[in-house]
Every structure is written in structure tokens, then in C-alpha cells.
């Protein structure tokens, strides 16, 4: 994910919008990601009521969630064989 510093928003708006049209862009403040800018199409896909997908960063998962994810992936893998 591309990152732009909050201080660069004024001078690099065009670059930021161009990057956000391709994939989400993180806006950092004090070198930490604080906000995300993305296309409206991507946002609507994420917030659509029928869409049950959720986005996570692997580092944010608890051990139980990570174990559940791995178990589900293993189950899905054996079902396709």
C-alpha cells in the first residue's frame, strides 16, 4: 500500500488521487498510518450490505482468529481436491 504523509497532501494531491484510483492509499501522521483513501467503487464494494468480506491485516489477528483462518483455509483446500 502506498503511503503519503499528511503534510504532503497539499502538494501531492494529484499523485495521491492517481494512486488511490488503483489501490487504497495510507495517509500517515508522525509516520504512522492514520487514514485510508480509496476509490468510491472500492469503498462501496467494502460497505455493501450483501458483502460479508472483511479486510484485516494479519498482524492484527488474535491467535484464535489466526488459528480459525488457517483451519478454514485447510478445510477449503481439502474440499477442492
C-alpha positions in Angstrom: 0.0 0.0 0.0 1.4 3.4 -0.9 1.7 5.9 1.8 1.6 9.7 1.8 2.4 11.9 4.8 -0.4 14.2 5.9 2.0 17.1 5.3 2.3 16.2 1.7 -1.4 16.3 0.9 -1.5 19.8 -0.4 1.5 19.5 -2.8 0.9 15.9 -3.9 -2.9 15.7 -4.2 -2.7 14.6 -7.9 -0.3 11.8 -7.1 -2.4 10.7 -4.2 -5.6 10.6 -6.2 -3.9 8.8 -9.0 -2.5 6.1 -6.6 -5.9 5.8 -4.8 -7.6 5.1 -8.1 -5.5 1.9 -8.4 -5.5 0.7 -4.8 -6.1 2.1 -1.3 -3.5 4.7 -0.1 -2.5 5.2 3.6 -2.2 8.7 4.9 0.4 8.8 7.7 0.8 11.2 10.6 4.0 11.0 12.6 5.0 8.1 10.3 2.0 6.0 11.5 -0.9 5.1 9.1 -3.9 7.1 10.3 -6.3 7.2 7.3 -7.0 5.4 4.1 -8.1 6.9 0.8 -9.7 4.7 -1.9 -11.9 4.9 -4.9 -15.6 5.2 -4.3 -16.1 1.9 -6.2 -13.8 0.1 -3.8 -15.5 1.7 -0.8 -18.9 0.8 -2.0 -17.8 -2.8 -2.5 -16.5 -2.9 1.1 -19.6 -1.4 2.6 -22.3 -3.1 0.5 -24.8 -4.8 2.8 -24.7 -8.2 1.0 -20.9 -8.3 1.1 -19.7 -10.4 4.0 -16.0 -9.9 3.3 -13.9 -8.1 5.8 -10.4 -6.8 5.5 -7.7 -7.5 8.1 -4.0 -7.1 8.5 -2.5 -10.4 9.5 -0.6 -8.8 12.3 -3.9 -7.6 13.8 -5.4 -11.1 14.2 -5.5 -12.7 17.6 -4.1 -16.2 17.9 -7.6 -17.7 18.0 -8.6 -15.7 14.8 -5.4 -16.8 13.1 -6.0 -20.4 14.0 -9.6 -20.2 12.8 -8.4 -18.7 9.5 -5.8 -21.4 8.9 -8.3 -24.1 9.8 -10.8 -22.7 7.3 -8.2 -22.5 4.6 -7.2 -26.1 5.2 -10.8 -27.2 5.1 -11.4 -25.3 1.9 -8.2 -26.8 0.4 -9.2 -30.4 1.1 -12.7 -29.8 -0.3 -11.3 -28.7 -3.7 -9.0 -31.8 -4.1 
